[in-house]
Amino acid sequence: MAPKKTVRLRITGEVQGVGYRIWATRTAAHLGLRGWVRNRADGSVEVLATGPSETVAGFVEACRRGPRAARVAAVTVSDAEDDGSRGFGALPTE
C-alpha cells in the first residue's frame, strides 16, 4: 500500500465566489482523498488533504489551476497531521 501523506494548502488569488470549494470537494472525493476545504476570512482557501503520496501530489497540482473561474495566484503547501476526517467535505469559513 502506498504511504499516506497529509498536507495543508493555502490557496490565494481570486479563489472565493468562483466555486473553488465545490470543485475541490468533488476533485478530492473523485481521487479518494480525505480531508476538508474552507474559505478563510482573508480571502484565501484552505485545504487539508490526506491520501497516498502520489495522489496528494496530483491534487496539489490540480489546486494550482482550480476551477475555470478561479485565478490562482499561489498555493502554499505544508506537511500536516491527519485529522481523521472521513471522506472529504467543506467546512464553514474561518
Steps between C-alpha positions, in 0.01 A plus 500: 500500500627848413618714790246753623570871498308791650548856379347838578459735206442874502375618163503870420377711209143526371390179671182590692163535330618296199396149608842406635369313806252285304766436233757399765246276677406322179860467381627366834206258539556373144864433589401322822662758729382584850492846654325832459496839330389838637509867413712719725401848617808643320364393160712186464387136492644242740509126428605199709550189286603147600567207270769311310803726439474494119126572508548792740774638273264483201227677699743779597583551132128511415451763775757722326248525214170470688159538336468692175385828660782505759819700459748326729793723597681256731465167679700464822547136603600382847509159663216442746359240736216273387193628688306177451249648254263251342456587137551853372274796574467875533529676836364843599714807431755572771 
